[in-house]
Amino acid sequence: MLGEKEDHFIEEFPRHWGPPPWHHRHWRRLPVRGPLHLLILKLLSEKSMSGGEIREMLKSRFELEIPSPAIYTILNALEEKGFVISSWETSEKGAPRKVYRVTEDGLMYLKERVEDLRKFKKIIEYILS
């Protein structure tokens, strides 16, 4: 079952979110545009977060300024594939916010893609040497 989701996700993900109407030159030049969904899954594997928190984490931790629509488009695609789930949380301080959590299928997908990235890293290191 997961294998079917993975194959479908790999084929459909890039077409699902690109090219978005809000993209601009800076966004097109980002080196992480392709694996951004993996970066978001990795962040969510560490802690459940809202889209805004993910955006702030990407900015503070990786110096990436990703447009909010890109983040929410990726989160929606991940949720459609069953890799994340969301729920509304309320707090005394503000309005309800949608919080995303990674699922077991999401963790398995991330683990397999990390292995692929490790192999690719060797190739990149060779090219850069």
N, C-alpha and C positions, 0 to 999 in steps of 0.2 A: 504494500500500500504506500509506504513512504517513497519507494523508488518511483512510483508513478507520479507522485507529487513533485519529486525532485526534477524528473525529466521535463514535466510540464512547466514547472517554475523556471527552469533554465531557458526553455524555449520562449516562454511568454513574457518573462519579466522585462527585458529591454523594450519590447514593443509596447508594453503596458504603460510605461512612463515617459517615453520619449518620442519625438522631441516635444517637450511641454511648451505651452504658450508663454510661460514666464521665464524661459531660459534666456541667458544672455552670454556675452563673450566670456566673462569670468567663469561662469558655471560650466561652459563647454570645455574650458581648459583645465578643470580640476583633475588631478591625477587619480582620484579615488572614485570618480563617477561610477565606474563599473562595479566595484566591490562595496559601494556605499551601503547596500542592503546587508552585507555581511558585517560591516562596522556597526550598524544599528543593532543587529542581532547580538553581537558581542557585548555592546553596552547594556542591552536589556538582559543579557545573561548574568550580569553583575548586579543589576538593580532595576526594579520596575520604575518606569518614568513616563511622563507626559511627552508629547511632541515638542513642546517648548523646552522642557528640560533636556531632551536629546539635542536640540539645536544649540542650547547653551553649552552642553558638554562637548559637542563637536568643536565649538568655537574656542572654549577655554583649554581643552586638553590637546586638540590637534590643529588649532589655528585655521579651522575650516569654517567659512561662512556659507552655509548651505541655506538656500531659500526655504522658508517654511513649507510652501506647497510641495517642494521636492520631498521633504521629510514625510509629510502626511500621505503623499502618493505612495511612497515606499511602504509606510506602515499599513496602509490599506491593502496593498498587494500582499504583504506578509500575512496579514490577517485573513485574507481570502484563501491563502494557501494553507492556513492552519499553523503557521509558524509562530504567530503571536496571537494573544487574545487581549481584549480591552475591557475595561469596566470604568464606570463613572465613580469618582470619589469626591466627597464634599469635605470641606474644612471650615473651621470657624472664621478663617481669615478672608476667604474669597468665594468665588463662584465654583460650581462643580467643574472638575477637569477629567478628561479621559486619560486613563493610565494604561500603559501597555506592558504586558508580561510575555516572556518567551515561553513556548510550550515544549514538551518533550520532543515532538517532531522538529521544532525549530532548533533545539539543541543538537539533535542528530544531524540535521542538514548543515548546521554551522561546523560541526566536528568534521564532516566529510569535506566540506569546502576548504577548511583550514589545512587539511592534508594536501589538497590540490595546490593551495597557495604556497605551502612549504616546498613542493616540487618546483613551482614556478620561481620561487625566490632563488633557488640554486641557479636557474638560467639567468635571471637578472643579475645576480652577483657575478657570474661569469662574463656577461656582456659589459658590466661596469668596471671590471678589473683590467 
